[in-house]
Amino acid sequence: MIGGGNVGAHAARIAAGMGADVTVLDRSIARLRYLDDAFGGLFKTRYASAGSTEELVLAADLVVGAVLVPGAAAPRLVRREHLAGMKPGAVLVDVAIDQGGCFETSRATTHDDPIYLVDGIVHYCVANMPGAVARTSTIALTNATMPYLLALADKGWAQACRDDGHLADGLNVHAGKLTYFAVGEALGIDVYQTSLVLRSA
Ligand SMILES: NC(=O)c1ccc[n+]([C@@H]2O[C@H](COP(=O)([O-])OP(=O)(O)OC[C@H]3O[C@@H](n4cnc5c(N)ncnc54)[C@H](O)[C@@H]3O)[C@@H](O)[C@H]2O)c1
């Protein structure tokens, strides 16, 4: 598992529960420490350097890419040249495909036609995996988002953002002013503080 966040931790737990020998790679030492504590050594953890990532990818039967850099495209962690050194028939699952993908050879697929081969390596890059359990995932998502929707509907967007820092963090643009730092940095556009934008809204 490359990335030990929500996706990586759950995928690791399921795979280890099925008897697989699993290693989770992450750039966050704090996260690796937490995974070790919380899962009691059910799977191995390692810092995700370029060297450790390459070593494990080349030896793996299954690689799950589950990295997230908020606001930015996913970093390309497995390059095409790695595929030739992997086990024939090994599988790359790029969960981060909805953020551009973390393998060089990834392209988004659908549940209708989920896999393709590159250099003998199976790629699974379904951009909407929860769509396989559409009803369940919709109910789960709706339960989590409903309080925010109610706040927006009851108070209007500006007051709801003033009252809840999490909603304010979700404001990207208002009246032509960008308020999302990572996008401004990536595109070289001026970024305004959300609190200032809200003051005049
Ligand atoms: N395709 C789908 O249907 C689907 C479904 C759910 C989530 N996702 C995507 O899966 C990705 C992971 O989601 P999440 O909820 O687990 O995110 P998360 O923020 O919980 O975890 C991401 C982890 O990646 C780690 N990370 C960042 N850069 C790294 C690097 N270079 N090497 C190793 N680790 C690195 C972070 O430290 C973090 O622990 C996101 O891109 C999300 O959009 C896709």
PDBQT file of the ligand as one rigid body, heavy atoms in Angstrom, charges set to zero:
ROOT
HETATM    1  N1  LIG A 301     -10.946   5.923  -7.054  1.00  0.00    +0.000 N 
HETATM    2  C1  LIG A 301     -11.839   5.991  -6.075  1.00  0.00    +0.000 C 
HETATM    3  O1  LIG A 301     -12.987   5.548  -6.194  1.00  0.00    +0.000 OA
HETATM    4  C2  LIG A 301     -11.433   6.603  -4.771  1.00  0.00    +0.000 A 
HETATM    5  C3  LIG A 301     -12.172   6.359  -3.609  1.00  0.00    +0.000 A 
HETATM    6  C4  LIG A 301     -11.717   6.897  -2.391  1.00  0.00    +0.000 A 
HETATM    7  C5  LIG A 301     -10.567   7.677  -2.354  1.00  0.00    +0.000 A 
HETATM    8  N2  LIG A 301      -9.893   7.906  -3.522  1.00  0.00    +0.000 N 
HETATM    9  C6  LIG A 301      -8.598   8.632  -3.546  1.00  0.00    +0.000 C 
HETATM   10  O2  LIG A 301      -7.665   7.845  -2.821  1.00  0.00    +0.000 OA
HETATM   11  C7  LIG A 301      -6.630   8.697  -2.342  1.00  0.00    +0.000 C 
HETATM   12  C8  LIG A 301      -6.371   8.439  -0.866  1.00  0.00    +0.000 C 
HETATM   13  O3  LIG A 301      -7.512   8.854  -0.114  1.00  0.00    +0.000 OA
HETATM   14  P1  LIG A 301      -7.484   8.819   1.475  1.00  0.00    +0.000 P 
HETATM   15  O4  LIG A 301      -8.844   9.179   1.930  1.00  0.00    +0.000 OA
HETATM   16  O5  LIG A 301      -6.861   7.554   1.954  1.00  0.00    +0.000 OA
HETATM   17  O6  LIG A 301      -6.489  10.035   1.782  1.00  0.00    +0.000 OA
HETATM   18  P2  LIG A 301      -5.726  10.325   3.170  1.00  0.00    +0.000 P 
HETATM   19  O7  LIG A 301      -5.421  11.787   3.196  1.00  0.00    +0.000 OA
HETATM   20  O8  LIG A 301      -6.465   9.708   4.314  1.00  0.00    +0.000 OA
HETATM   21  O9  LIG A 301      -4.351   9.497   3.014  1.00  0.00    +0.000 OA
HETATM   22  C9  LIG A 301      -3.384   9.822   2.079  1.00  0.00    +0.000 C 
HETATM   23  C10 LIG A 301      -2.041   9.378   2.651  1.00  0.00    +0.000 C 
HETATM   24  O10 LIG A 301      -1.043   9.512   1.611  1.00  0.00    +0.000 OA
HETATM   25  C11 LIG A 301       0.170   9.856   2.253  1.00  0.00    +0.000 C 
HETATM   26  N3  LIG A 301       1.096  10.361   1.240  1.00  0.00    +0.000 N 
HETATM   27  C12 LIG A 301       1.123  11.557   0.610  1.00  0.00    +0.000 A 
HETATM   28  N4  LIG A 301       2.127  11.610  -0.288  1.00  0.00    +0.000 NA
HETATM   29  C13 LIG A 301       2.759  10.411  -0.222  1.00  0.00    +0.000 A 
HETATM   30  C14 LIG A 301       3.878   9.843  -0.895  1.00  0.00    +0.000 A 
HETATM   31  N5  LIG A 301       4.550  10.525  -1.820  1.00  0.00    +0.000 N 
HETATM   32  N6  LIG A 301       4.240   8.558  -0.593  1.00  0.00    +0.000 NA
HETATM   33  C15 LIG A 301       3.565   7.850   0.344  1.00  0.00    +0.000 A 
HETATM   34  N7  LIG A 301       2.496   8.337   1.030  1.00  0.00    +0.000 NA
HETATM   35  C16 LIG A 301       2.107   9.595   0.747  1.00  0.00    +0.000 A 
HETATM   36  C17 LIG A 301      -0.256  10.861   3.317  1.00  0.00    +0.000 C 
HETATM   37  O11 LIG A 301       0.729  11.004   4.328  1.00  0.00    +0.000 OA
HETATM   38  C18 LIG A 301      -1.551  10.218   3.838  1.00  0.00    +0.000 C 
HETATM   39  O12 LIG A 301      -1.330   9.374   4.972  1.00  0.00    +0.000 OA
HETATM   40  C19 LIG A 301      -7.096  10.122  -2.651  1.00  0.00    +0.000 C 
HETATM   41  O13 LIG A 301      -6.479  10.556  -3.835  1.00  0.00    +0.000 OA
HETATM   42  C20 LIG A 301      -8.590   9.975  -2.855  1.00  0.00    +0.000 C 
HETATM   43  O14 LIG A 301      -9.105  11.005  -3.673  1.00  0.00    +0.000 OA
HETATM   44  C21 LIG A 301     -10.306   7.386  -4.716  1.00  0.00    +0.000 A 
ENDROOT
TORSDOF 0
